[in-house]
Amino acid sequence: MSSAQTPVTRSTGKLIIAWGLVGVPLAYGVYETLTRVAALFG
């Protein structure tokens, strides 16, 4: 049973790292877009 849990833990760690690598630049891009839209209409 413990051998089945080890790949899940590694997979979860890789998933968190992958989402971090994608999510941080994506969040920055959304933030920059919203600030420029606010400046355009404000």
C-alpha positions as a printed NumPy array, in Angstrom:
array([[  0.   ,   0.   ,   0.   ],
       [  2.824,   2.439,   0.79 ],
       [  4.48 ,   1.796,  -2.586],
       [  1.285,   2.939,  -4.295],
       [  1.323,   6.216,  -2.354],
       [  4.88 ,   7.213,  -3.321],
       [  4.151,   7.949,  -7.03 ],
       [  1.083,   9.928,  -6.027],
       [  3.182,  12.139,  -3.757],
       [  5.779,  12.716,  -6.463],
       [  3.071,  13.393,  -8.995],
       [  1.415,  15.862,  -6.646],
       [  4.696,  17.681,  -6.098],
       [  5.342,  17.933,  -9.823],
       [  1.794,  19.146, -10.353],
       [  2.223,  21.92 ,  -7.778],
       [  5.529,  22.995,  -9.34 ],
       [  4.027,  22.965, -12.84 ],
       [  1.033,  25.055, -11.754],
       [  3.401,  27.474, -10.041],
       [  5.506,  27.865, -13.173],
       [  2.41 ,  28.525, -15.252],
       [  0.271,  30.35 , -12.713],
       [  2.716,  33.023, -11.582],
       [  3.392,  34.498, -15.059],
       [ -0.295,  34.119, -15.915],
       [ -1.351,  36.   , -12.776],
       [  1.222,  38.708, -13.528],
       [ -0.099,  39.056, -17.076],
       [ -3.684,  39.34 , -15.874],
       [ -2.642,  41.94 , -13.297],
       [ -0.759,  44.   , -15.893],
       [ -3.685,  43.794, -18.305],
       [ -6.186,  44.929, -15.691],
       [ -4.011,  47.847, -14.583],
       [ -3.575,  49.016, -18.182],
       [ -7.301,  48.692, -18.88 ],
       [ -8.032,  50.712, -15.741],
       [ -5.582,  53.395, -16.902],
       [ -7.143,  53.4  , -20.357],
       [-10.694,  53.934, -19.099],
       [ -9.863,  55.823, -15.905]])
